[in-house]
């Protein structure tokens, strides 16, 4: 079938689906509420009242509004690529266009049913004994299918200029170990087993046997969960860094035969490995002997079905949605297919799609203003370090030396990943996904043991997010987030310093949070604090833990202050540093100190911060977040960093009858 004819079978994205452009607005304020008493509702109450959670979402807020705005743009780009996909003179557009057609051709996908999995499932079923498991795991990992454990190739945290091989716990389909072991997740486990059974039935297994298989898979994953660490335990970089010389590997991995796995992933020439959780692999070694070859085949088949469900026919896709999105998170409806396809392409060929996005949407003026704001915040942070009353001079000197090497990447990479070697066809959706995954696996594993390329990015250009890399000592802000309501070149500086400045300073602060501070100026995990300064920091960190741990988000459910400590420290630092940067800018430019919409620059700063965290969330999704996410819920992020700021009450004194909030003031950075 010609490409033009295939495209005719795809329902186009209607212009009526263009979402509302997200903005900062004083119309979102609920002025009936006292800002010192309930700052989130004061800042965002009218937005919450007028923006219910869409049926195809489990949460809705500023981030999701911008994600939807970007997805519409990306969807239109992919549609244009699909129309031009027969024009091989534009190879990048042709690849993306064929990918989009393959993903949108539901008639073909539905007719194929499980046929795209036949080769993978055949390889699993042909296993002769349990000694073949490492070979099968290597095969699955090369295709992006997660099973048993996780393999990563990333900067060596103790020699950050080299890439190292990391082996970490994995193999679970539920979010973390607690879902298998804690009483409060009992209902989820019941529904998960029913989902397992249904998936095997859809794959042609008789009901009685599917029931037995679901028990086996659940038992295997539960034992893996017992050997796994909790999310909060995974936050300790020192404890999760265990260098193992290759000659000593058998002592850690027992009868797993990791050497065979490494041979089949072409990583067996490494001198050493970094094992995150040695006790997990010891448990896995024992678990291997507990179950028969047939039972391991069933577990591995489940991992394939679980991975492939989003790329298969609608019946399987819907069953996957019903458990993992509806029951687990509370999402009522599936997203429109084109939205889901945009996400998949961004996830697997993100820098190809991102290049077209940047060429079309990102202006250099935004990049320049961001750089200027980073420099303003950098100056403030340097002065903050110099004047810290609780840090000794020797540690200050090393902190300043570390920060002098800090850098910012803004917008998009200096060089984009070249995907031209990937074979993309318009009639093999799952095959396209697998080949993209294989390309990415090879791209990463081929750099093991080599020098780190500091120009690579960990997010795609359209991403609505940002990050700090401790081993690179850098912050990264993709083009996708440099738009309203986070960054608006037409908005006053006060709002931009609250929303974007607060986020930049948040990422800067990560370099000195409870994890980031353990990395030195070169990005190496190394102790550089004096014992007294370490103790002084931890005393202040405990105050942060105590405040957040006291916050109840649902009856009987409180924030995990230890799990969220790093993000909370970064939020507090972000608001405090950005506020001071705004004060300096206003002092240098007194003509900018003017009220807008009846609000002072300082008030608009705090409102800019709060509105960037406006959000409504389903209860199920909130419970999921508290159990898994190192970030506090958005409502708390909007409110607490403002309320613990030393100037908050003074800023809003003319709008409040209260003299202070119930939270004590905290200032670490």
C-alpha positions, 0 to 999 in steps of 0.5 A: 500500500502506498504511503499516501493511501496509508495516511488516509486511514489515519484520523487527522488531529483536529485543530479543535483539539488545540489545548488552552494555552497555559498562562500565569493569571491573577484571575486564578486567585481566590481572594476570599482566602487569606494568603497566609492561612492557605496560600495554595487556594489563594494563588490557584483556587479559581483555577482549580474551580474552573479546570477539572481533571480531564477524563483522560488524566489522573492529575491536571496542573500547569505541567500537564497543561504545557505537556498538552500544548507541546504534544499538540505541536509535536502531533502536528509535526508528526502528521506533516512528516507522515504526509512527506514520509515517501520523500526520502530526500528528507531522511529524518522526516521520512523516518518519523513519518513512517513511525507515526503511520505504523503507530496510528494504523490500528486496522493493521495492528488489530489484525496482527494481534500477538503476531509481532511477539512470536519471535521473542516468545519462541526464544523464551519457550525454546529455553532448554534449562535454567542456565539459559536464563542469562542469555534470554535476559540479555536478549530482552534487555537489548530490546528494552524489555525489563526483566529480573534486574536493571542494567545501566551505563552511566558516569562512574559516580567515583570516577565521573569522567568514565562510563561504568556499568551499573546493575540494580534491582528490578523485575517488578511490575508493581511500583515498588516492594511495598505494593507486594508486602504491605497490608494497605496494598492488599486490594491492589495485589488482588486486582494485579493477579486478576490482570495477570490472569486476563493477559495470559488468557488474551494470549490464548492460555486456558483460564485454569492454567492462566490462574496458576500462572498468575500465582507463579508470577505473583510469587516470583515478584513477591520474593524479588520484592522481599530482596529489594530496597525501599524507595527511600533507601535508594536515595543514599548514593554511597550505600547504593555504590558497590564496586565489584571487580570482575574477578570477584563477580561470582561471589555477588551473583552466585549461580546467576551466571552474570558472566554469560549475561555480560558476554551476551551484552558485550560488556564482559571486557569491563574490569569492574561493575557497580552493583547497587544492591548486592543483597538483591542479587544474592536473593535472585540467585536463591530464587533461581533454584526455587522455581522450575524452568517452566515457571521461569518461562512464565515469568519471562513471558509475562515481562514480554506481555507487560512491555508490549501491551501498549504497542499491541491490539486494542483489546490488550492495550485496554486491559493494560490501561484498566489496571496500570492507569485506571485501577492504580492511578484513577484515570477514567479514560484512555488518551487519544491515540495520537497523544500516546503516539507522540509520547512513544516517539519522543521516548524512543526517537526524542532528539529527532523529533526534538530537533524539528520542534526546536527549529519550529518553536524555540527562539534564541531570545528565550535562551539568552534571557534564561542564561541571564537569569542563571547568572543572576542566580549564580551570583546570589548563590555564591554570596549565600555560600560565603555568608552561611553562618553554620558552615566552616571556612574550609568547607565553604572554600570547597563549596565555592570551588565546586560551584565555580565548575557548575554549568547550565545547558539550556534549550537543546543539545549542541549535537543531536543523536543520529538515528539514521541507522534505525530501520523504520517501516510504516507497517511494523509498529512494535518492530520500530519500537524494538529497533529504537530500543536496540539502537539506544541499548547499543549506543549506551553500552558501547560507551562503557569504560570510555570517556564521558561525553559531557555534551549529551543530554538526559532529556529530550528538547520538548520535555516539560521538566529540568534536572541536575546531574551530580556527576556532571555538576550541571543543570539542564533546561529543555526548550519544552519547559521554557514557555508559559506559565514557567517562562514567559518573555512577555511577563514581568520579571517578578513572575518569571523569577518566581516560576522559572527563577525558582526552578533554576535555583531549585536545580542549582540547590540539588548540587548541595541537597542531602544527596548532591552535596556528597559529590565534589567539584568534578562530580565524584562521590567523595567526602569533602565536608568537615564533620562539624559542617556535616552535622550542622547540615543534617540538623537543618535537614532534619527540620525539613524532614519534620515539617514535611512529615507532619503534612497530611495529604489524605486522612491518615496519609502523610508526606514521607519527609525522608523520601522527599528530602532532596526535592524539599531542600531544593524547593526551599533553596530555589524560592529563597535564592530566586527571591533575593535575585529578584530583590537585586534586580529591582535595586539595580532597576528601580523603574521595575518596582511597580504594582501590576494588577494591584500586586507588588513585585514580591507578591507576584514573585510568590504567586508565580512560584505557586501557580507553576505548581497549580494542580488537582490530582486523583486520590489513587494517584496521590497515594501512588505519589506518596509511596513512590515519588521523591517529590512532594505533592504539588499543592505542598510545593506551592505552599511550604517553600513560600510559607517558610520564607522569612519575608512571606508574612511581610509581603502579604501583610496588606492582604492578610489578617494573620501575623504569621503562618504556623511554620517556622522559618528554615533557610539552608542555602 
